[in-house]
Amino acid sequence: IKSSAASDVYKRQAYIYALWCSFYANIASLNNILEWSERNASVLSDERRDQVRGEALALRGMLHFDIYRLFTADIKLDKTSRILPYQTDFGVKTPPVYATGDYLDLVVRDLEDAIKYLENDPIMKITPYELGNGDGENKDQADLYVARMNYYAAKALLARVYLNMGGEKVLSLIHI
């Protein structure tokens, strides 16, 4: 029985480790996209580059927020414990470790920057649920707008982060 319990603990630890690694592997990929979208800026139009950068920043903020939710105490309980690394660069160097409050400020910064880049997101000009219902249309057309990180998703995620931080700033997002 003891070896079974030890095996269960090991499996849980391995799962948590794999989850942690997959979060940071995805963040590294997003950082790589952000780096190359600037380094090879001429490859994309300004509108497309802004959309790619906005989506990547919002996804990076979302993943860091999920890491916070899974691996730390609530900010309302402890704002100063230094526990989480926030990775903003692509590479192998170890990122700085931040206190919970500072970490969430970085999540907010990524999301606010994403919203600025997504101000001209194509989703702002269409009604996604109406796409795919007409002649010559299909569901894939709607998925171009809704099956990805977009302006509204970034705004909603920012509101969720603000609520988690205590809710004082949520009202600033109402003017969607």
C-alpha positions in Angstrom: 0.0 0.0 0.0 2.9 2.4 0.8 4.4 2.0 -2.6 1.0 2.7 -4.3 0.7 5.9 -2.3 4.2 7.0 -3.2 3.5 6.2 -6.8 0.4 8.4 -6.7 2.4 11.3 -5.2 5.0 10.9 -7.9 2.4 10.9 -10.6 0.8 14.1 -9.2 4.2 15.7 -9.0 5.1 14.7 -12.5 1.7 16.0 -13.8 2.3 19.4 -12.0 5.8 19.6 -13.4 4.6 18.8 -16.9 1.8 21.5 -16.6 4.4 24.1 -15.4 6.7 23.2 -18.2 4.0 23.3 -20.9 2.9 26.8 -19.7 6.4 28.2 -20.0 7.0 26.4 -23.3 3.9 28.1 -24.8 5.0 31.4 -23.3 8.4 30.9 -24.9 6.7 30.3 -28.3 4.7 33.5 -27.9 7.8 35.5 -26.9 9.5 34.1 -30.1 6.5 35.3 -32.2 6.8 38.8 -30.5 10.5 39.0 -31.1 10.3 38.0 -34.8 7.3 40.2 -35.5 9.6 43.1 -34.7 12.8 41.7 -36.1 11.2 40.9 -39.5 8.6 43.7 -39.4 8.6 44.1 -43.2 7.1 40.6 -43.7 3.7 41.6 -42.3 1.5 44.6 -43.0 1.2 47.0 -40.1 -2.4 45.9 -39.5 -1.5 42.2 -39.5 1.6 42.7 -37.3 -0.5 44.6 -34.8 -3.1 41.8 -34.8 -0.4 39.1 -34.3 1.4 41.1 -31.6 -1.9 41.8 -29.8 -3.0 38.2 -29.9 0.5 37.0 -28.7 0.6 39.5 -25.8 -3.0 38.6 -24.7 -2.2 34.9 -24.8 1.1 35.5 -22.9 -0.9 37.4 -20.2 -3.5 34.7 -20.1 -1.0 31.9 -19.6 0.8 33.9 -16.9 -2.5 34.6 -15.2 -3.3 30.8 -15.3 0.1 30.1 -13.7 -0.7 32.6 -11.0 -4.1 31.0 -10.3 -2.7 27.5 -10.1 0.5 28.1 -8.3 0.1 31.0 -5.8 -2.0 32.2 -2.9 -4.6 34.8 -3.8 -3.2 38.3 -4.0 -5.7 39.5 -1.4 -4.0 37.2 1.0 -0.4 38.0 0.2 0.8 40.7 -2.3 4.5 40.5 -1.4 5.5 36.8 -1.6 8.1 36.4 -4.3 7.2 33.3 -6.0 6.6 33.5 -9.8 8.9 34.1 -12.8 7.4 36.3 -15.5 9.0 35.5 -18.9 9.0 38.3 -21.4 11.9 37.3 -23.6 12.6 34.3 -25.8 15.7 32.4 -24.7 17.2 30.3 -22.0 18.1 32.9 -19.4 16.2 32.6 -16.1 13.5 35.3 -15.8 13.2 37.4 -12.7 10.9 36.2 -9.9 8.2 38.7 -8.9 6.0 39.3 -5.9 2.4 38.5 -6.5 1.3 42.1 -6.9 4.1 42.9 -9.3 3.4 39.8 -11.2 -0.2 40.6 -11.7 0.8 44.2 -12.8 2.8 42.5 -15.6 -0.2 40.5 -16.6 -2.2 43.7 -16.7 0.5 45.5 -18.8 0.5 42.7 -21.3 -3.3 42.7 -21.6 -3.5 46.5 -21.8 -0.8 46.5 -24.6 -2.6 43.7 -26.4 -5.8 45.8 -26.3 -4.0 48.7 -27.9 -2.6 46.5 -30.6 -6.1 45.0 -31.2 -8.0 48.3 -31.5 -8.5 47.6 -35.2 -9.2 43.9 -34.8 -11.4 42.7 -37.6 -13.9 41.4 -35.1 -14.9 45.0 -34.4 -16.4 45.3 -37.8 -18.5 42.1 -38.0 -21.2 40.1 -36.2 -19.5 36.7 -35.9 -22.7 34.7 -35.1 -24.2 35.9 -38.4 -21.3 34.5 -40.5 -21.7 31.0 -41.9 -25.5 31.2 -42.3 -25.7 32.7 -45.8 -25.3 31.3 -49.3 -21.6 30.5 -50.0 -20.7 31.0 -46.4 -19.5 28.4 -43.9 -18.6 28.2 -40.3 -14.9 28.6 -41.0 -15.5 32.2 -41.9 -16.9 32.8 -38.4 -14.0 30.9 -36.9 -11.5 33.4 -38.4 -12.9 35.9 -36.0 -14.0 34.1 -32.9 -11.8 31.0 -32.6 -8.8 33.0 -31.6 -7.7 35.6 -29.1 -9.4 38.9 -30.1 -10.1 42.4 -28.8 -13.2 41.3 -26.8 -11.4 38.3 -25.3 -8.5 40.4 -24.2 -10.9 43.0 -22.6 -12.8 40.2 -20.8 -9.6 38.6 -19.5 -8.4 42.0 -18.3 -11.6 42.4 -16.4 -11.1 39.0 -14.8 -7.6 39.9 -13.7 -8.9 43.2 -12.2 -11.6 41.3 -10.4 -9.0 38.9 -9.0 -7.0 41.9 -7.8 -9.9 43.3 -5.9 -12.2 44.8 -8.5 -11.4 48.5 -8.2 -10.4 48.9 -11.9 -13.1 46.9 -13.5 -15.4 49.8 -14.2 -12.7 51.4 -16.4 -13.4 48.6 -18.9 -17.1 49.2 -19.3 -16.7 51.5 -22.3 -16.0 48.5 -24.6 
